[in-house]
Amino acid sequence: MAHPPQQPHIVVHSPALDGSRRVTEGDETLGIATHVDDVGEILRLADHYVTDVEDSELIEWQGGGPDDWPGLSEHHEEA
């Protein structure tokens, strides 16, 4: 019997000092996100079409959820 295709395991890592978050699949870094929208774009470029990155079972959020981007809000307020 064939095994069903394995779902990708995407991890959005804890925020770095500048607030950015690394996005990985297994041992591969897919990109660096500075906003939740970046996560969706990074996944799209990796051929993972996730319609709701904030509530997807494929994504593990470490060190905070999709609303946690510490260190970056100060930069956006100054602009």
N, C-alpha and C positions, 0 to 999 in steps of 0.2 A: 504494500500500500504506500502511495506517495505521501510525503509529508507536506502539509500546507506551507505556502511561502511564509518565511519568517518576517515579522513586522520589524521595521527599523527601530532601533532604540536611540532616540535623539536626547541629548542632554544639553540644557542651557545652564552653564556653570555659574557659580557665585560671582557677584560683581567684582571686578578688578578695582584698583584704587581710583581709576578715573570713571568708574561706573559702567564701563563696557562689560559685556558678557560673552564668553567663548561658547560657540555652538559646535557640538561634536556628534558624530555617529560612530560608535565604537572607538577605535583609536584615531580616527580621522577628524581633523578640525575642518569644519565646513565653512566657518567664518566667524567674524566678530560683530556682535550686535550692540548698538547703542540705544535701541528702542525696540519695543515689541514688534513693530512693523518690520524691522530688519530681520527678525527671526523668520517671519513668513517668507520674505524675499530670499534669504539664505537657503531655506528649505526648498523653495521653488526652483532655484538655480541648481540644487542637488537632485532634481526630479522627484521631490517629495511634495505632493500637492496637499497641504493641510489647510482646510478652510477656516478652522478656528484654533489658532495656535495657543490661545489662552486656556482652552478647555480640551485639548487633545490628549488622548490616552497614550499617544506615541511619544510625547514630550515629557521629560522629567526636569522639573525646575528645581535647581539647587540654590540654597542661600537666599531664597525669596521667590516670590511668584512673578507673573508677567507684569505686575505694576511696580516692581522694585528695581529701580535704576538709580541708586544713590550716587551722588557726585555729579550727575549730569544735569539735574534740575537747575542748579545755580548758573550753568552755562546758557541754558535756554532762556532764563529770566533776563539775563543781561542783554540778549540780542534784541 
